Amino acid sequence: MLAEQQTIREELGISSAEFTEMGNVGAMYYQQGNLEKARTIFEGLVELDPQSADAHSALGALLTLQQQDEAAIGHLQKAIELKPEQIAPYVNLGEIFIRRQKLEEAVANLKKAIELDPDEQDPGANRARAMVLGIYQVIQADNKATDEIGLESEKIN
């Protein structure tokens, strides 16, 4: 039987608390707008522990913000694979798919984020709710405009 391969984090003896603290430093840089430092930290965390859903989620969120969609999608999907109960990766995927005008994929991911937060307490899920409402309003406005164009063309004939 093959032994499981250790992560670099385990080989270096970095505790979960220390790993989390590194993530907190990355989050601090992210919140301050120092995205390059945050990215360096998040990329390092993914290298240290490729099985960390939180590290993939954080890096995916940053890449989403930087509109590096292909790279973001990979990390966000990995985060979901490792920890499907996380809300943020679904919301970020939804944002990417909205930007790419892939509304079915966007709504599917946003719906999953909303389902994971039935008490409406998570800020990310509440952001997902706002995005779904926005999509709905755009579709309704588009349908109304299409109907009005149809009415106008009927008057012409």
N, C-alpha and C positions, 0 to 999 in steps of 0.2 A: 504494500500500500504506500502510495506517495504521500510524503508530508506536505502540508500546505506551505506555499511559498510565503515567507515573511515579507511584509511591506518594509520600505526603507524606514518608515516611522518606527516600526517595531525593532528593526535592526539597530537603530540609533538610540532606542530606549526612551523615546518621547512619549510621555504619558498622555492620556486622553485630555486631562486638564491643560497640559501644556499645548497640545494641538488645538484645543478650543480657544485658548488665549491667543495663539497665533491668528486664528480666524477672526477673533475680536479686533485685533490690531488691523487686519485687512479691512474689516467692516468699518472701522473708524476712518481709515484713509478713504474708503468709498464714500462715506457720508460727508467727508470734508471736501470731496471733489478731486482728491488726488488719485485719479484712476490708474495711473501707471504704477504707483507704489502698491495700490490695492491689487492690481492685476498680477504683479510680481509675487505677492504673498499668496494669492489664490492659486496661481499656477504652481507655486512651490508646494502648497498643501496637497494638490492633486498628485504631484510627483511623489510626495512623501507617503500618501495613502490613497491609491487609486480606487479604493473601495469606500471612500468617504462621500456619502451622498451630499452632505452639507458643503464640502469643498467643491464638488461639481456644480451644485446649485448656485453657490456664490460666484464662481467663475462664469457660469452660464448667464447669470443676471448682469454681470459687468459687461460681458460680450454683447448681450442684448442691447444694453444702453449704448454701447459703441457701434451698434448696427453691424456687427460681425456675425451675421446670422448663421452661416454654416457652422462655424465653430461653436456658437452658442447652442444651436440645436443639439449637437453631439453631447455636450456636457449636460444640458437639461434633460435629455432623454436618458442619459446614464444615471442622473440623480433620481429620476422617476423609477428606473429599473431597480436601483438599490434601496429606495425608500419611497414607495408609491403614495404614502400618506402625506408627503410634503405638498404644500399648496403652491409655493412660489414658482417651482419649475413649470407648472401648468399655466400659470398666469403669464410668465415670460414667453412661453411657447405661443400662447394666444396672441400676445403683442407682436411677435415676429410674424405670425400668419396673417394678422390684420395688415401689417406693413406690406406683406407680399400679396395682399388681396386674395388670400385663400380663406374665405370666410367660414366654410364648413369645418376646416381644421381648427380655425381660431375658436369658433363656438364650442366645438367638442372639448378643447382643452380648458376653456374658461368655465364651461359647465362642470367639468370634473373638479376644478378648484372650488366652485361654489358648493358642490355636493359635499366636499370635505369640511365645509364650515357651516353646518346647519344653524348654529347659534349666531351667525353673522358677527363674529368677534375678530376674525383675522383681517388685518388691513389689506393683505394681498387678495383675499377672496372678495373683499368689498370693492377693490379696484376692478376685479373681474366682473362683478355685478355692473359696475359703471360702464365698462367696455361693452358688455352684452347689450345694455340699454342703448348705448350709442350706436351699435350696429343695427339694432332694431329700428331706431329713429331714422337712420340713414336709409334703410330699406323702405320704410314707410314713406319717407319723403320722395324717394326715387319712384316708388309705385304711384304716388299721387301725381308726380310730374308726368309720368308715362300716361296715366289716365287722362290728364288735362291735355296732353299732346294729342291723344286719340280723339278727344272731344273736339278740339280745334280742327283736326284734319277732317272730321265728319262734317263740320260746318262748311268747309271749303268745297267738299264734293257736293 
